[in-house]
Amino acid sequence: MPKFNQNLQKVTYVKHWSENLFSFRINRPKSFKFRSGEFVMIGLPSQNNKPILRAYSIASPSWSEELEFYSIIVKNGPLTSELKNIQIHDEIILMPKSTGTLVLDALKPGKRLFLFSSGTGFAPFASLIKEPETYEKYNKVIVTHTCRTVKELNYSKSIINECSSDELIKDFILNKLITFHSTTREDYENTGRITDLISNESIFKRLNIKKISSDDKFMFCGSMGLNNDLKSILIKLNFKEGANNNPADFVLEKAFVG
């Protein structure tokens, strides 16, 4: 454990959104740099064993003074079964290097940016929709969040409301940020998997926007199944997957929390 002592940061905020979803913030070291959309390895101190670390997307934008994370509670999960009990002033291990593919640099220029997410996959987009550069690069930013129940949408709704009142970014998002929420197991104004809503074009009709075109770019973050399905849809439409060293039309996150 001693080698992790220099990586400990205090918890400053905790909120439980449902029985199995919570968010928390920690102090941000002055030396910690990251790009909006990246993830970092975090964990809990352990007295006897090597700490368990997991990849968590940073839900804060690159300019934030704190680092926010959004987590699901995995039943019997080695980390989250303990992480769910954290309180203000507790300590979290924050590793010093961030990385990830859900960054603006991995995409070519375009007119619209679609951010498709499910569950806790909204976290990197909480960062990106608070990033002024996102709106400097795109005329429209369409962020979607799909969960099983209405209650599970509360975190993303809260973040979007924050954007509208944040003095730093509210002028950037004006007439540019478009949001869409849907559920898969509970009745709601929009119901169904996002892949189905794209395929049957109902999302475009509901938002009163044009269908996907060659000017669009995409990011998506969710379960492996969702990511693979979205990737298949875009490849069939002749879009290319991008990377930090080879920008293209879409990127997806490949790190998962357990």
Residue, then its C-alpha position, 0 to 999 in steps of 0.5 A: m500500500p505505501k506506494f499508493n499513498q501519494n495517489l490518495q485523494k479526499v472524497t468531497y461529495v457523494k450522492h446515491w441516485s437509486e439503489n444501485l447508482f451513485s456519483f461522487r467527487i474527489n479533490r483534483p491534484k494540481s498535477f492531474k491533467f486530462r482531456s474531457g471524455e477520458f477515464v482513469m484508474i481508481g480504487l480504495p486503500s487496502q491495509n492487507n492486500k494489493p488495492i483493486l483498481r478499476a477504470y472509471s470515466i471522468a464525468s467532470p470537464s477538463w477545466s473542473e477543480e474536482l473530479e466526478f465519477y458515476s458508478i453502478i453497484v455490482k452485486n459482489g463486485p470486488l470494488t463497487s461493493e465497498l465503494k458504495n459505502i464511501q463518505i465525505h473525507d474518505e480517501i480514494i486512490l487516483m492513479p496519475k495517468s488518464t487515457g481513453t478513446l472518447v476524446l474530440d481529437a479522435l474524430k474528424p471535423g463534422k457538423r453534428l456530434f452524436l453521443f449515444s450512452s446507456g447506464t453509467g456510460f453517460a459519464p464521459f459525455a457528462s464531461l464532454i457536454k460541459e466542454p466549450e471545445t465540443y461546441e466550438k467544433y460542432n454546430k449541434v451536439i445530440v446526447t442520448h441516454t438509455c436506461r432500464t427505468v425512469k429513475e435511472l435517468n436522473y443523473s444525466k437529467s441533473i447534469i444537463n440541467e447544470c449545463s443550462s445554469d452554469e455561467l461558464i458554458k450556458d452560452f456555448i450550449l445555447n441552441k446547440l445541445i439536444t438531449f434525448h432520454s429513453t427507457t427499456r423496461e418502464d413506460y416513458e415518453n421514449t421507450g426502446r433500445i437506442t439501436d432500434l430507435i435509430s433503425n426505425e428513425s423514431i429518434f430523428k422524428r421525435l427530435n425533429i432533426k435530419k437523419i444520419s448523414s456523412d457530416d455526422k460524427f459519433m461517440f458511444c459508451g455502454s454495454m459491450g453488446l450496445n457498443n457492438d450493435l452501434k458499431s455495426i450500424l455505423i459500419k454499414l453506413n460506411f463510417k470509419e472507426g477512429a483513434n487518437n492517432n487516426p481520427a475518423d467518424f466514430v469512437l467507442e469506449k472499451a474500458f468497463v467497470g466491475 
